[in-house]
């Protein structure tokens, strides 16, 4: 990968920082579970997903996938018709995220911190998918500048805070062995 001025943008630095923080929080929680003799498999999963999001931020995988499909659509002459499928994909993504959030909070109702961390991470993955779909009207909102940052970076911060807060809340809600 070639490091250029865009790679070091404030928006990307925020993304790298918040996903690194979320990954670290989830991994630290897993280690804490191991030390106290509790199972922490879900925190391992969360750490791996957060690591994937961090690597995606570093290497632009979502944009490379988007470019691959965009180039294929241009080669087939159907790029101009992309908006209806994008809108459908966003609708399906939204429905999946709503259903998954409800399921998580029902399944883990006795562990609200874990449910919060799972939801924050799941919504981060959903946001990455949403960025990859790159629907024009959503992009107009996400990539608007607020100072030196894009709006999307503020959403990344919010979701990282949700994930890290869930990790901390789970830590406080579970008695030490």
C-alpha positions in Angstrom: 0.0 0.0 0.0 1.3 3.4 -0.9 0.8 6.0 1.9 -0.4 9.3 0.4 -2.0 12.5 1.8 -5.5 10.9 1.6 -4.3 8.0 3.7 -3.4 10.4 6.5 -6.6 12.3 6.4 -8.2 13.4 9.7 -11.2 11.3 8.9 -9.2 8.1 8.3 -7.1 8.8 11.4 -10.3 9.0 13.5 -11.5 5.7 12.0 -8.2 4.0 12.7 -8.1 5.3 16.2 -11.7 4.4 17.2 -11.6 0.9 15.7 -8.2 0.3 17.4 -9.7 1.4 20.7 -12.8 -0.9 20.2 -10.6 -3.8 19.2 -8.4 -3.3 22.3 -11.4 -3.0 24.6 -12.9 -6.2 23.4 -9.6 -8.1 23.5 -8.9 -6.8 27.0 -12.3 -7.9 28.1 -11.6 -11.4 26.7 -8.3 -11.5 28.6 -10.1 -10.4 31.7 -12.7 -13.1 31.3 -9.9 -15.7 30.9 -8.1 -14.5 34.1 -11.3 -14.7 36.1 -12.2 -18.2 34.8 -15.2 -17.0 32.7 -15.9 -17.7 29.1 -15.3 -14.7 26.9 -15.9 -16.2 23.4 -18.2 -13.4 22.3 -15.6 -10.8 23.2 -13.1 -12.8 21.1 -15.6 -12.5 18.2 -16.1 -8.8 18.9 -12.3 -8.2 18.9 -11.9 -10.1 15.6 -14.7 -8.1 14.0 -13.3 -4.8 15.3 -9.9 -5.9 14.0 -11.5 -6.5 10.6 -13.1 -3.1 10.7 -9.7 -1.6 11.6 -8.0 -3.4 8.7 -10.8 -2.3 6.4 -10.2 1.3 7.4 -6.4 0.9 6.8 -6.6 -0.9 3.5 -10.0 0.4 2.0 -11.4 -3.1 1.4 -15.0 -1.8 1.3 -14.0 0.7 -1.5 -12.1 -2.0 -3.4 -15.2 -4.2 -3.4 -17.4 -1.3 -4.3 -15.0 -0.4 -7.2 -15.0 -4.1 -8.4 -18.8 -4.2 -8.6 -19.0 -0.7 -10.1 -16.5 -1.6 -12.8 -18.4 -4.8 -13.6 -21.6 -2.7 -13.9 -19.9 -0.2 -16.2 -18.5 -3.1 -18.3 -22.0 -4.5 -18.7 -23.5 -1.0 -19.4 -25.8 -1.1 -16.4 -24.0 1.3 -14.1 -26.7 4.0 -14.6 -29.4 1.6 -13.3 -27.6 1.0 -10.0 -29.8 3.2 -7.7 -32.8 1.0 -7.4 -30.7 -2.1 -6.4 -28.7 0.1 -4.0 -31.9 1.3 -2.4 -33.2 -2.3 -2.1 -29.9 -3.4 -0.6 -30.0 -0.6 1.9 -33.6 -1.4 2.9 -32.7 -5.1 3.4 -29.6 -4.1 5.4 -31.7 -1.8 7.6 -34.3 -4.5 8.2 -31.5 -7.0 9.1 -29.9 -4.6 11.5 -33.3 -3.8 13.2 -34.1 -7.5 13.5 -30.6 -8.4 14.7 -30.7 -5.6 17.3 -34.0 -6.9 18.7 -32.7 -10.4 18.8 -29.5 -9.4 20.6 -31.3 -7.5 23.3 -33.8 -10.4 23.9 -31.1 -13.1 23.8 -28.7 -11.2 26.1 -31.3 -9.4 28.3 -29.5 -10.5 31.4 -26.2 -9.0 30.2 -27.0 -5.5 28.9 -23.4 -4.6 28.6 -22.7 -7.5 26.3 -25.8 -6.7 24.3 -24.7 -3.1 23.9 -21.2 -4.1 22.8 -22.6 -6.6 20.3 -25.1 -4.0 19.0 -22.3 -1.4 18.6 -20.1 -3.8 16.7 -23.0 -5.1 14.5 -24.0 -1.5 13.7 -20.4 -0.7 12.8 -20.4 -3.6 10.4 -23.7 -2.4 9.0 -22.2 1.1 8.5 -19.3 -0.4 6.6 -21.8 -2.3 4.4 -23.8 0.9 3.9 -20.6 2.7 2.9 -19.8 -0.1 0.4 -23.3 0.1 -1.1 -22.6 3.9 -1.5 -26.1 5.1 -2.3 -25.7 8.7 -3.5 -28.1 10.3 -1.1 -26.6 8.6 1.9 -23.1 9.5 0.7 -24.2 13.2 0.6 -24.8 13.0 4.3 -21.9 10.7 5.4 -19.2 12.6 3.4 -20.2 16.1 4.3 -17.4 17.9 6.1 -17.9 19.1 9.7 -14.7 21.0 10.4 -11.8 18.8 9.3 -13.9 15.6 9.6 -16.6 13.9 7.6 -19.9 13.2 9.3 -19.2 9.4 8.9 -16.3 9.7 11.2 -18.6 11.1 13.9 -20.8 8.0 13.4 -17.7 5.8 13.8 -16.9 7.6 17.0 -20.4 7.1 18.3 -20.4 3.4 17.5 -17.0 2.8 19.0 -18.2 4.6 22.2 -21.3 2.3 22.2 -19.1 -0.8 21.8 -16.6 0.3 24.5 -19.3 1.3 26.8 -20.9 -2.1 26.5 -17.6 -3.7 27.3 -17.2 -1.6 30.4 -20.9 -2.0 31.4 -20.5 -5.8 31.1 -17.4 -5.6 33.2 -19.3 -3.7 36.0 -22.5 -5.7 35.8 -20.7 -9.1 36.3 -19.5 -9.9 39.8 -15.9 -10.8 40.1 -15.2 -14.5 40.8 
